[in-house]
Amino acid sequence: MQLRLIATLGLFFLLAGCLSPNPVAEVRVEGKVTSHRTPAADVRVLAYPVTARTLAGPPAYSSLPTAADGRFELNLPPGEYYFFARGAGLFSFYGRNPVAVPSEGLSEMNLGLVPEAGSPPAEEPFVATGVLGRAFGEEGPQAEATIYVYTDLTSRLKGMGYVMAGPTDREGVFEAALPAGTYYLLARQRRGHSSTGPLQAGDHVGYYPANPLTVKDGEVARVAIPMLEVPAKVTEMAGNLFGQTSIAGRILDRQGTPVAGVRAVLYEDGQMLNRPLYVSQPTGADGVFILSFPEGGTYFLAARNTLGGAPGPGDLYGTYDASADHSLSLETGEKRSAVDIVVEEMW
């Protein structure tokens, strides 16, 4: 009787194993790492799922060290990830983070590397508890950079953050009073355009390599944040910069004339008052915009020439009016085109 029971249980578990869902198939992410636009060897590319609670500790996925050609391959399930690269004293926080990896994988991902270590300021701080740091780039200290302090990953390290510090002085120095806690520090330097929205070619971005930073009560942490210039091809990549689903069209005035200097903004709710999910680059003289994002769904679309808060008098603003509630629905991977938005000056 006992042998029959064991045999029956064995058959049950065997059948249960056969009927269990197959594991998610992995796809390939490949590209290269470069330092000063030269391929870098002995560097590993690391990936943390966007659902990770921290970007500290061992990554969920890691490539083998790169060879002299800087090429890497990484196999992981489709999804959204933060990508980093580390090795040979170099570091990269991928500027498009977090990145949507589709079912067909990604190719030709290029991670620019910066020195992992830098020299923090030596001067005495003015704050009692917080952080004293220096932002630096390939040419030396990075002036006019703003430091964004985040308490966790809920914002995906985008937007204003918990605290903003700076701009950095001509020696790249900044200081921020912070209560004791754990923080992520990022630096962004923009060249003469809006202080919000996606970075453009020629801007600089930096991520503190030892994030998250722990600040203790009564102490001032000293840090150095390496920064990298945003490449010119970021504009060319707008159609899939943040995913394989996209909306493209024009921003026009009431007379049908293209309007320059306006951004398309995509929201997840019809009120369109909270921080948008995605923001396009400013339109040029042709009024053309493109938004890319990872997944299909129902979204709400508007356009404006300023960001942050509700549109005010003198601002240009308009909504997508082909539907009564300003919404449009897309399938994942769909590329919707010929979407026009009319803007007018607010009173």
DOMITOR-589948 format. One record per residue: residue in three letters; x, y, z of N, C-alpha, C in turn. Coordinates in steps of 0.2 Angstrom, whole numbers, padded with zeros to 4 digits, always signed. Layout:
REM residues N
ALAXYZXYZXYZ;...
END
This chain:
REM residues 347
MET+0004-0006+0000+0000+0000+0000+0004+0006+0000;GLN+0010+0006+0004+0014+0012+0005+0018+0013-0002;LEU+0020+0008-0005+0024+0008-0012+0019+0011-0017;ARG+0013+0009-0017+0008+0011-0022+0007+0019-0021;LEU+0006+0021-0014+0005+0028-0013+0011+0032-0015;ILE+0017+0030-0014+0023+0034-0016+0023+0034-0024;ALA+0022+0029-0027+0022+0029-0034+0016+0034-0037;THR+0010+0034-0034+0005+0038-0036+0007+0046-0035;LEU+0010+0047-0029+0013+0054-0028+0018+0056-0033;GLY+0022+0051-0035+0028+0053-0039+0025+0054-0046;LEU+0020+0051-0048+0017+0052-0055+0013+0059-0055;PHE+0010+0060-0049+0006+0067-0048+0011+0073-0049;PHE+0017+0072-0046+0022+0078-0046+0025+0078-0053;LEU+0026+0072-0056+0029+0072-0063+0024+0076-0068;LEU+0017+0074-0067+0012+0077-0071+0012+0085-0070;ALA+0012+0087-0063+0011+0094-0062+0017+0098-0064;GLY+0023+0095-0064+0029+0098-0067+0028+0099-0075;CYS+0025+0094-0078+0024+0094-0085+0019+0100-0087;LEU+0014+0101-0082+0009+0105-0084+0010+0112-0082;SER+0016+0113-0078+0018+0120-0075+0020+0125-0081;PRO+0019+0131-0080+0020+0136-0086+0028+0136-0087;ASN+0029+0136-0094+0036+0137-0096+0040+0143-0093;PRO+0046+0143-0091+0049+0149-0089+0049+0154-0095;VAL+0050+0160-0093+0050+0166-0098+0056+0165-0102;ALA+0055+0165-0109+0061+0164-0113+0065+0171-0113;GLU+0072+0170-0113+0076+0176-0112+0078+0178-0119;VAL+0079+0185-0120+0081+0188-0126+0088+0191-0125;ARG+0091+0193-0131+0098+0195-0131+0098+0203-0131;VAL+0102+0206-0127+0103+0213-0127+0111+0213-0129;GLU+0113+0217-0134+0120+0217-0136+0121+0225-0138;GLY+0128+0226-0138+0130+0232-0140+0138+0233-0138;LYS+0140+0239-0136+0147+0240-0134+0147+0245-0129;VAL+0153+0245-0126+0155+0250-0121+0161+0254-0124;THR+0161+0261-0123+0166+0265-0125+0168+0270-0120;SER+0175+0272-0120+0177+0277-0116+0181+0282-0121;HIS+0179+0288-0121+0181+0293-0126+0180+0291-0133;ARG+0175+0288-0134+0173+0285-0140+0177+0279-0143;THR+0181+0276-0138+0185+0271-0140+0183+0265-0136;PRO+0182+0259-0140+0180+0253-0136+0184+0251-0130;ALA+0181+0249-0125+0184+0247-0118+0184+0240-0117;ALA+0189+0237-0114+0189+0230-0112+0189+0229-0105;ASP+0187+0223-0103+0187+0221-0096+0181+0225-0092;VAL+0176+0226-0096+0170+0230-0093+0164+0225-0093;ARG+0160+0224-0088+0154+0221-0087+0148+0225-0088;VAL+0143+0223-0092+0136+0227-0092+0132+0223-0087;LEU+0128+0227-0083+0124+0225-0077+0117+0227-0078;ALA+0112+0223-0076+0105+0225-0077+0101+0223-0071;TYR+0097+0228-0068+0093+0227-0063+0086+0228-0065;PRO+0081+0223-0064+0074+0224-0066+0071+0231-0063;VAL+0067+0234-0066+0064+0240-0064+0060+0239-0057;THR+0058+0233-0056+0055+0231-0050+0059+0231-0044;ALA+0066+0231-0045+0071+0231-0039+0069+0236-0034;ARG+0070+0234-0028+0069+0239-0023+0076+0244-0022;THR+0081+0241-0024+0087+0245-0023+0092+0244-0029;LEU+0096+0248-0031+0101+0247-0036+0108+0246-0033;ALA+0108+0244-0027+0114+0242-0023+0115+0234-0023;GLY+0121+0232-0022+0122+0224-0022+0122+0221-0029;PRO+0123+0214-0029+0124+0211-0035+0118+0212-0040;PRO+0119+0213-0046+0114+0214-0051+0110+0207-0053;ALA+0104+0207-0055+0101+0201-0057+0104+0198-0063;TYR+0107+0202-0068+0110+0200-0074+0117+0203-0075;SER+0121+0200-0078+0128+0202-0079+0131+0199-0085;SER+0134+0203-0089+0138+0200-0095+0145+0198-0093;LEU+0148+0194-0098+0155+0193-0097+0159+0199-0098;PRO+0165+0199-0096+0169+0205-0097+0170+0206-0105;THR+0170+0213-0107+0171+0214-0114+0178+0213-0116;ALA+0179+0211-0122+0185+0210-0125+0188+0217-0128;ALA+0193+0217-0132+0196+0223-0134+0191+0227-0139;ASP+0186+0224-0142+0182+0228-0146+0176+0231-0142;GLY+0176+0230-0136+0171+0233-0131+0164+0230-0132;ARG+0163+0224-0136+0156+0222-0137+0154+0217-0131;PHE+0147+0218-0130+0145+0214-0124+0138+0210-0127;GLU+0136+0205-0123+0130+0202-0124+0127+0200-0117;LEU+0121+0201-0117+0117+0200-0111+0110+0196-0112;ASN+0109+0191-0109+0103+0187-0110+0098+0188-0104;LEU+0092+0191-0105+0087+0192-0099+0080+0192-0102;PRO+0075+0191-0098+0068+0191-0100+0066+0198-0102;PRO+0061+0198-0107+0059+0205-0109+0056+0208-0103;GLY+0057+0215-0103+0054+0219-0097+0058+0225-0097;GLU+0058+0229-0091+0061+0235-0090+0067+0235-0085;TYR+0072+0238-0087+0078+0237-0083+0082+0243-0083;TYR+0086+0244-0077+0091+0249-0077+0098+0246-0079;PHE+0101+0249-0083+0108+0246-0086+0114+0250-0083;PHE+0119+0247-0081+0125+0250-0079+0131+0246-0082;ALA+0137+0249-0082+0143+0246-0084+0148+0247-0079;ARG+0152+0242-0078+0158+0243-0073+0164+0239-0075;GLY+0170+0242-0073+0176+0238-0075+0182+0243-0077;ALA+0188+0240-0075+0194+0244-0078+0194+0251-0075;GLY+0191+0252-0069+0191+0259-0066+0186+0264-0070;LEU+0181+0261-0074+0176+0265-0078+0169+0263-0076;PHE+0164+0267-0077+0158+0267-0075+0153+0270-0080;SER+0147+0267-0080+0141+0270-0084+0135+0269-0081;PHE+0131+0274-0081+0124+0273-0080+0120+0275-0086;TYR+0117+0270-0089+0114+0271-0096+0109+0277-0096;GLY+0110+0282-0100+0106+0288-0100+0099+0287-0102;ARG+0097+0281-0105+0090+0280-0106+0086+0276-0101;ASN+0090+0275-0095+0087+0271-0090+0080+0274-0087;PRO+0075+0270-0085+0075+0262-0087+0073+0261-0094;VAL+0076+0255-0096+0075+0254-0103+0070+0248-0104;ALA+0065+0248-0109+0061+0243-0110+0064+0238-0115;VAL+0065+0232-0113+0068+0227-0118+0062+0223-0121;PRO+0061+0223-0127+0055+0220-0130+0057+0213-0132;SER+0052+0209-0134+0052+0202-0135+0057+0200-0140;GLU+0059+0205-0145+0064+0203-0150+0071+0205-0148;GLY+0072+0208-0141+0078+0210-0139+0080+0217-0141;LEU+0086+0219-0139+0089+0225-0141+0096+0224-0144;SER+0098+0228-0149+0105+0228-0152+0108+0235-0152;GLU+0114+0235-0153+0118+0241-0154+0116+0246-0148;MET+0116+0244-0142+0116+0248-0136+0123+0250-0135;ASN+0124+0257-0134+0130+0260-0133+0131+0263-0126;LEU+0135+0261-0122+0136+0264-0115+0142+0268-0115;GLY+0142+0274-0114+0148+0278-0114+0150+0278-0106;LEU+0157+0277-0106+0160+0276-0099+0163+0282-0097;VAL+0163+0283-0090+0167+0289-0087+0171+0286-0081;PRO+0176+0289-0078+0180+0287-0073+0175+0286-0067;GLU+0176+0280-0063+0172+0278-0058+0173+0282-0052;ALA+0180+0284-0051+0182+0288-0045+0184+0295-0047;GLY+0182+0300-0042+0184+0307-0043+0186+0310-0037;SER+0188+0316-0037+0190+0319-0031+0185+0324-0028;PRO+0182+0322-0022+0177+0326-0019+0180+0333-0016;PRO+0176+0338-0015+0179+0344-0012+0182+0343-0006;ALA+0188+0347-0005+0191+0347+0002+0189+0352+0007;GLU+0186+0357+0005+0184+0363+0009+0179+0360+0014;GLU+0178+0364+0019+0174+0363+0025+0166+0364+0023;PRO+0162+0360+0024+0155+0361+0022+0151+0367+0027;PHE+0146+0370+0024+0142+0374+0028+0136+0371+0032;VAL+0134+0365+0029+0129+0361+0032+0131+0357+0037;ALA+0127+0355+0042+0129+0351+0048+0128+0343+0046;THR+0122+0342+0042+0121+0335+0040+0119+0336+0032;GLY+0122+0331+0028+0120+0332+0021+0125+0329+0017;VAL+0127+0333+0011+0131+0330+0006+0135+0336+0003;LEU+0142+0335+0002+0146+0340-0001+0149+0337-0007;GLY+0148+0339-0013+0151+0335-0019+0154+0340-0024;ARG+0156+0336-0029+0159+0339-0035+0156+0335-0041;ALA+0154+0339-0046+0152+0336-0053+0158+0337-0057;PHE+0160+0332-0061+0165+0333-0066+0164+0329-0072;GLY+0167+0332-0078+0166+0328-0084+0173+0327-0087;GLU+0173+0325-0094+0179+0324-0097+0184+0329-0097;GLU+0181+0336-0097+0186+0341-0098+0187+0344-0091;GLY+0185+0341-0085+0186+0344-0079+0180+0345-0075;PRO+0180+0350-0070+0174+0352-0066+0168+0354-0071;GLN+0162+0351-0069+0156+0353-0073+0152+0358-0069;ALA+0152+0364-0072+0149+0370-0069+0141+0370-0071;GLU+0137+0373-0068+0130+0374-0070+0126+0368-0070;ALA+0128+0363-0066+0124+0357-0066+0120+0357-0060;THR+0114+0354-0060+0109+0353-0055+0109+0346-0052;ILE+0109+0346-0046+0109+0339-0042+0102+0337-0040;TYR+0100+0331-0042+0093+0329-0040+0094+0323-0035;VAL+0091+0324-0030+0091+0319-0024+0085+0315-0024;TYR+0085+0309-0024+0079+0305-0024+0080+0300-0018;THR+0074+0299-0014+0074+0295-0008+0073+0287-0010;ASP+0070+0286-0016+0070+0279-0018+0069+0278-0026;LEU+0066+0273-0028+0066+0272-0035+0059+0273-0038;THR+0054+0275-0034+0047+0275-0036+0046+0280-0042;SER+0050+0285-0042+0050+0290-0048+0054+0288-0054;ARG+0057+0282-0053+0062+0280-0059+0068+0284-0060;LEU+0069+0288-0055+0075+0293-0055+0074+0298-0060;LYS+0067+0300-0061+0066+0306-0065+0062+0311-0062;GLY+0062+0317-0065+0058+0323-0062+0062+0326-0056;MET+0059+0330-0052+0062+0335-0048+0065+0331-0042;GLY+0063+0326-0040+0066+0322-0034+0064+0325-0027;TYR+0067+0323-0022+0066+0325-0015+0069+0332-0014;VAL+0075+0333-0016+0078+0339-0016+0082+0341-0022;MET+0083+0347-0024+0087+0349-0029+0092+0354-0027;ALA+0099+0353-0028+0104+0357-0026+0108+0360-0032;GLY+0111+0365-0031+0115+0368-0036+0112+0375-0038;PRO+0114+0377-0044+0119+0374-0049+0126+0374-0046;THR+0130+0369-0048+0137+0369-0046+0141+0375-0049;ASP+0146+0377-0045+0150+0383-0046+0155+0381-0052;ARG+0160+0385-0053+0165+0384-0059+0169+0378-0057;GLU+0170+0376-0051+0174+0371-0049+0170+0364-0048;GLY+0163+0365-0050+0159+0359-0050+0156+0357-0043;VAL+0157+0362-0038+0155+0360-0031+0148+0362-0030;PHE+0145+0357-0026+0138+0358-0024+0137+0356-0016;GLU+0132+0358-0013+0131+0356-0006+0124+0356-0005;ALA+0121+0351-0001+0114+0350+0001+0113+0348+0008;ALA+0109+0352+0011+0107+0349+0018+0102+0344+0017;LEU+0103+0338+0020+0099+0333+0020+0098+0329+0027;PRO+0092+0327+0029+0092+0323+0035+0095+0316+0034;ALA+0096+0313+0040+0099+0307+0039+0095+0302+0035;GLY+0098+0298+0031+0094+0294+0027+0098+0291+0021;THR+0094+0288+0016+0098+0284+0011+0095+0288+0004;TYR+0099+0290+0000+0098+0294-0006+0101+0291-0013;TYR+0098+0293-0018+0101+0292-0025+0102+0299-0027;LEU+0109+0300-0030+0111+0307-0032+0112+0306-0040;LEU+0109+0311-0043+0110+0312-0051+0111+0319-0052;ALA+0115+0320-0057+0117+0327-0059+0115+0328-0067;ARG+0112+0334-0068+0110+0335-0075+0112+0342-0076;GLN+0115+0343-0082+0117+0350-0084+0114+0351-0091;ARG+0110+0357-0092+0107+0358-0098+0110+0365-0101;ARG+0110+0365-0107+0114+0370-0111+0108+0375-0113;GLY+0106+0380-0109+0102+0385-0111+0095+0384-0114;HIS+0092+0379-0111+0085+0377-0113+0081+0376-0107;SER+0075+0373-0108+0071+0372-0102+0074+0368-0096;SER+0072+0369-0090+0075+0365-0085+0072+0359-0083;THR+0067+0357-0087+0063+0351-0087+0063+0347-0093;GLY+0060+0341-0093+0060+0337-0099+0066+0333-0101;PRO+0065+0330-0107+0071+0325-0109+0077+0329-0110;LEU+0083+0326-0108+0089+0330-0110+0090+0330-0118;GLN+0094+0334-0120+0095+0335-0127+0103+0334-0129;ALA+0105+0333-0135+0112+0333-0137+0115+0339-0134;GLY+0121+0337-0132+0125+0343-0129+0124+0344-0121;ASP+0119+0341-0119+0118+0341-0111+0122+0336-0108;HIS+0123+0336-0101+0127+0331-0098+0123+0328-0092;VAL+0124+0322-0091+0120+0318-0086+0125+0314-0082;GLY+0124+0314-0075+0129+0310-0071+0125+0306-0065;TYR+0128+0301-0063+0125+0296-0058+0130+0295-0053;TYR+0129+0296-0047+0134+0294-0042+0135+0287-0042;PRO+0142+0284-0043+0143+0277-0044+0141+0273-0038;ALA+0142+0276-0032+0141+0272-0026+0134+0273-0023;ASN+0129+0275-0027+0122+0275-0025+0120+0268-0023;PRO+0115+0268-0018+0112+0274-0014+0117+0276-0009;LEU+0117+0282-0008+0121+0285-0003+0118+0286+0004;THR+0122+0284+0009+0119+0284+0016+0122+0290+0020;VAL+0117+0295+0022+0119+0301+0026+0118+0299+0033;LYS+0123+0300+0037+0122+0299+0044+0121+0306+0048;ASP+0117+0306+0053+0115+0312+0057+0122+0315+0060;GLY+0122+0321+0058+0128+0325+0061+0134+0324+0056;GLU+0134+0321+0051+0139+0320+0046+0138+0323+0039;VAL+0143+0324+0036+0142+0327+0029+0146+0322+0024;ALA+0142+0319+0020+0145+0314+0015+0149+0318+0009;ARG+0155+0316+0008+0159+0319+0002+0158+0315-0004;VAL+0156+0317-0010+0155+0313-0016+0158+0317-0022;ALA+0159+0313-0027+0161+0315-0034+0157+0312-0039;ILE+0153+0316-0043+0149+0313-0048+0151+0314-0055;PRO+0153+0308-0058+0156+0309-0065+0150+0310-0070;MET+0151+0315-0075+0146+0316-0080+0148+0315-0087;LEU+0143+0313-0091+0144+0312-0098+0140+0316-0103;GLU+0142+0318-0108+0139+0322-0113+0133+0318-0117;VAL+0127+0320-0117+0122+0317-0121+0124+0317-0129;PRO+0124+0311-0132+0127+0311-0139+0121+0314-0144;ALA+0124+0317-0150+0119+0320-0154+0114+0315-0157;LYS+0116+0309-0157+0111+0304-0160+0105+0303-0156;VAL+0104+0306-0150+0099+0305-0146+0092+0307-0149;THR+0093+0313-0153+0087+0315-0157+0085+0310-0162;GLU+0090+0307-0166+0088+0302-0171+0085+0296-0168;MET+0086+0295-0162+0083+0289-0158+0076+0290-0155;ALA+0073+0296-0156+0067+0298-0152+0062+0293-0154;GLY+0061+0290-0159+0056+0285-0161+0056+0279-0157;ASN+0061+0277-0154+0061+0271-0150+0066+0272-0143;LEU+0067+0278-0142+0071+0280-0136+0069+0277-0130;PHE+0062+0277-0128+0060+0274-0122+0055+0268-0123;GLY+0055+0265-0129+0051+0259-0130+0049+0258-0138;GLN+0046+0253-0139+0044+0251-0146+0037+0254-0148;THR+0034+0257-0144+0027+0260-0145+0028+0267-0146;SER+0025+0270-0151+0026+0277-0152+0020+0281-0155;ILE+0020+0288-0154+0015+0292-0156+0019+0298-0160;ALA+0017+0299-0166+0021+0305-0170+0016+0309-0173;GLY+0017+0315-0174+0013+0320-0177+0015+0327-0177;ARG+0011+0332-0177+0013+0339-0178+0009+0343-0172;ILE+0012+0348-0170+0009+0353-0166+0008+0360-0170;LEU+0002+0362-0170+0000+0367-0174-0004+0373-0170;ASP-0005+0379-0174-0009+0384-0171-0016+0383-0174;ARG-0020+0388-0172-0027+0387-0175-0028+0388-0182;GLN-0023+0391-0185-0023+0392-0192-0019+0386-0196;GLY-0017+0381-0192-0014+0376-0195-0007+0377-0197;THR-0003+0382-0194+0004+0383-0195+0008+0379-0190;PRO+0013+0376-0191+0017+0372-0186+0020+0377-0181;VAL+0020+0375-0175+0023+0379-0169+0029+0376-0167;ALA+0034+0380-0166+0041+0377-0163+0041+0378-0156;GLY+0045+0374-0153+0047+0375-0146+0042+0373-0141;VAL+0037+0368-0143+0032+0365-0139+0033+0357-0139;ARG+0032+0355-0133+0033+0348-0132+0026+0344-0131;ALA+0026+0338-0134+0020+0333-0133+0021+0330-0126;VAL+0016+0329-0122+0016+0326-0116+0011+0321-0115;LEU+0013+0315-0112+0008+0309-0112+0007+0308-0105;TYR+0000+0307-0103-0002+0306-0096-0005+0299-0096;GLU-0006+0296-0089-0010+0290-0088-0017+0292-0086;ASP-0018+0298-0084-0025+0300-0082-0028+0306-0085;GLY-0034+0306-0086-0038+0311-0090-0037+0318-0087;GLN-0035+0319-0080-0034+0326-0077-0028+0329-0080;MET-0023+0326-0082-0017+0328-0085-0014+0334-0081;LEU-0014+0333-0075-0011+0338-0070-0005+0335-0066;ASN-0004+0329-0066+0001+0326-0062+0007+0326-0067;ARG+0013+0323-0065+0019+0323-0069+0018+0318-0075;PRO+0019+0320-0081+0018+0316-0087+0022+0310-0087;LEU+0020+0305-0090+0024+0299-0091+0030+0300-0095;TYR+0028+0303-0101+0033+0304-0106+0033+0311-0109;VAL+0038+0314-0111+0038+0321-0114+0043+0321-0120;SER+0041+0324-0125+0045+0324-0131+0050+0329-0131;GLN+0055+0329-0136+0059+0335-0137+0055+0341-0139;PRO+0057+0347-0139+0054+0352-0141+0053+0352-0149;THR+0047+0354-0152+0047+0354-0159+0051+0359-0162;GLY+0053+0358-0169+0057+0362-0173+0052+0367-0177;ALA+0055+0370-0182+0050+0374-0186+0045+0370-0190;ASP+0046+0364-0190+0041+0360-0194+0035+0357-0189;GLY+0036+0359-0183+0031+0357-0178+0030+0349-0176;VAL+0035+0345-0179+0034+0338-0178+0037+0336-0171;PHE+0033+0331-0168+0035+0328-0162+0035+0320-0163;ILE+0038+0317-0158+0037+0310-0158+0039+0308-0150;LEU+0034+0303-0148+0035+0301-0141+0035+0293-0142;SER+0040+0290-0138+0041+0283-0138+0040+0281-0131;PHE+0037+0275-0130+0036+0272-0123+0035+0264-0124;PRO+0036+0261-0118+0037+0253-0118+0030+0250-0120;GLU+0025+0251-0118+0019+0247-0118+0013+0251-0121;GLY+0008+0247-0124+0002+0250-0127-0003+0251-0121;GLY-0008+0254-0122-0013+0255-0117-0017+0262-0119;THR-0021+0264-0115-0025+0270-0116-0021+0276-0112;TYR-0020+0281-0116-0016+0287-0113-0020+0293-0115;PHE-0017+0299-0112-0020+0305-0113-0015+0310-0115;LEU-0016+0314-0121-0011+0317-0124-0012+0325-0124;ALA-0007+0329-0123-0008+0336-0123-0001+0339-0126;ALA-0001+0345-0127+0005+0349-0129+0006+0355-0125;ARG+0012+0357-0124+0013+0364-0120+0020+0366-0121;ASN+0022+0372-0120+0028+0375-0121+0032+0376-0114;THR+0028+0375-0109+0032+0375-0102+0030+0368-0098;LEU+0034+0367-0094+0033+0361-0090+0033+0363-0082;GLY+0029+0359-0078+0029+0360-0071+0023+0364-0069;GLY+0018+0361-0066+0012+0365-0064+0007+0366-0069;ALA+0002+0369-0068-0003+0370-0073-0001+0375-0078;PRO-0003+0375-0084-0002+0380-0089-0004+0387-0086;GLY+0000+0392-0087-0002+0399-0085-0004+0404-0090;PRO-0006+0410-0089-0007+0415-0094-0001+0416-0098;GLY-0001+0416-0105+0004+0417-0109+0007+0410-0112;ASP+0006+0405-0108+0008+0398-0110+0005+0396-0116;LEU+0008+0392-0121+0005+0388-0126+0002+0381-0124;TYR-0004+0380-0125-0007+0373-0122-0012+0371-0127;GLY-0012+0364-0127-0018+0361-0131-0018+0354-0130;THR-0024+0351-0132-0025+0344-0130-0027+0340-0137;TYR-0026+0334-0137-0027+0329-0142-0035+0329-0142;ASP-0038+0331-0148-0045+0332-0148-0049+0327-0153;ALA-0046+0322-0155-0049+0317-0160-0054+0313-0156;SER-0053+0313-0149-0058+0309-0145-0060+0314-0139;ALA-0066+0313-0137-0069+0318-0132-0065+0319-0126;ASP-0062+0314-0123-0058+0314-0117-0051+0315-0118;HIS-0049+0316-0124-0042+0318-0126-0038+0311-0126;SER-0041+0305-0126-0037+0299-0125-0036+0296-0132;LEU-0031+0292-0132-0030+0287-0138-0027+0281-0135;SER-0029+0275-0139-0027+0268-0137-0023+0265-0142;LEU-0017+0262-0140-0012+0259-0144-0011+0252-0142;GLU-0009+0247-0146-0007+0241-0145+0001+0241-0143;THR+0004+0237-0139+0011+0237-0138+0014+0236-0145;GLY+0019+0240-0146+0023+0240-0153+0020+0244-0158;GLU+0014+0246-0157+0011+0250-0163+0014+0257-0163;LYS+0015+0260-0169+0018+0266-0171+0013+0270-0174;ARG+0009+0275-0170+0004+0279-0172+0007+0285-0175;SER+0004+0287-0181+0007+0293-0184+0001+0298-0186;ALA+0003+0304-0189-0002+0309-0191-0006+0311-0186;VAL-0004+0312-0180-0008+0314-0174-0006+0322-0173;ASP-0011+0326-0174-0011+0333-0173-0013+0335-0167;ILE-0010+0340-0164-0012+0344-0158-0012+0351-0159;VAL-0018+0355-0158-0018+0362-0159-0017+0365-0152;VAL-0012+0370-0152-0011+0374-0146-0013+0381-0147;GLU-0014+0385-0141-0016+0392-0142-0014+0395-0135;GLU-0013+0401-0135-0010+0405-0129-0016+0405-0124;MET-0014+0403-0118-0018+0403-0112-0019+0411-0110;TRP-0025+0412-0107-0027+0418-0104-0028+0418-0097;
END
